[in-house]
Amino acid sequence: MLGTTDAALWETYDLAMLDLDGVVYIGKEAVPGAPTHLGRARERGLRVAFITNNASRPPREVSEHLVELGVEASPDDVVTSAQAAARVLWERLGEGAPVVLLGAGGLHDALVEVGLEPVGVHDEAKALVTGYGPDVLWRHIMKASVRIRDGLWWVASNTDMTIPTAYGTAPGHGVLVETISRFAGVSPVVAGKPARPLLEETMRRCGGERPLMVGDRLDTDILGGYHAGVDSLLVLTGVTDLAELVAAPPQQRPTYIAPDLAGLGEVHRAPEVDGATVRAGGWSATVVDGRLEVTGQGEVADWWRVAAVTGWRHLDEAGEPVALDGVVSPA
C-alpha cells in the first residue's frame, strides 16, 4: 500500500509539486528545515514548483513571501488555482472572451494573462469565475448567483471550506461555492485541488515527465495526486494526524510518507507484511482486538509507515478504522 524506490525521491522524480501551508511554511514561518531540504533537492536537479489553492494572491507575491522565508523561488515557480481556472476558461472560450470576475487581484491577473476580459456581474459575459476575495460584496454574490441559476457557465478556483488567518481558521471560498450551488442548483467546474486542472497546469508550465505531488492534506493534496494520476508524498508537518491517516480511503492514501521534506532525499521502502504483522526498520505493528499496537524501535518515518499500512489493512478488512487507544507516535 506504500511505494518502494531504488533511489532517493529527488532522483526518482523530476518535478516536485509542493503544497505550501503545512509543507513549506506554517503561517508566517518556514517549516523547520524546509528551505535547506528544498535547496538540496534543487542541487540534485529536481524541479520544484509551489502550488496553491489560494486564488487571491498572484505568483509574484507568493514567491516574494517564500524568498523572505529563505526558500529560493521565482514567480515562474508558483502556480495558483486562479491560473488553473483561467486555463479552463480559455480552453473553452478562447482569447478575448468576457468573464464575470468574483474574486481578488490574483484571479484578475490570471484572466488577463491568458487574454480573457474580466467584467462585472452586470456585464455581458460568456462565463463566471469565483475565487476567494475578502472584499467581494454581497450584492455582487446575489447577482452572480442568479446569473448562474439562469445558465451562465461557472468555474470555481477551489472548494476549500476553511482558510488560515491571523485570527484563526475562517470560512474559505468553499463556503461561498456551497452557498451558490444550493441556491442555483448548479455545481461549478473546479480548478483547484483535489480536481485535476491545478496539477495539470503546473505540469504544463514547469515540465516534468515524472512528477510527484507533495502535501500535508489527504483530502486535497493526496487526493489531487490520485485524480491527476501522479504519485504523492505525505509530509507530517501539517494537519494530518494518525487518526485521519489510518482512516484514509484508498484514493487518499499517499505513495510515500515522511516526517518532513527531508523525505525527498531518502530511499523509500514499503513495510513488509507477514500475516497479520507489518514490519519496517525495527518496528512491528498489528491489530489486537480492534486496536493498533506498534512495538520496537527505529526511525520515526518507519513507525508512521507501519502504523499507516496496518491501519489501512484493518479498514479494508473490517470496514471501520482501527482503534488508537493509548497509541503515541515517537517524537
Secondary structure, 3 states (H helix, E strand, C coil): CCCCCCCCHHHHCCEEEECCECCCEECCEECCCHHHHHHHHHHCCCEEEEEECCCCCCHHHHHHHHHHCCCCCCHHHEEEHHHHHHHHHHHHHCCCCEEEEECCHHHHHHHHHCCCEEECCCCCCCEEEECCCCCCCHHHHHHHHHHHHCCCEEEECCCCCEEEECCEEEECHHHHHHHHHHHHCCCCEECCCCCCHHHHHHHHHHCCCCEEEEECCHHHHHHHHHHHCCEEEEECCCCCCHHHHHCCCHHHCCCEEECCHHHHHCCCCCCEEECCEEEECCEEEEEECCEEEEEECCCHHHHHHHHHHHHHHHHHHHCCCCECCCCCCCC
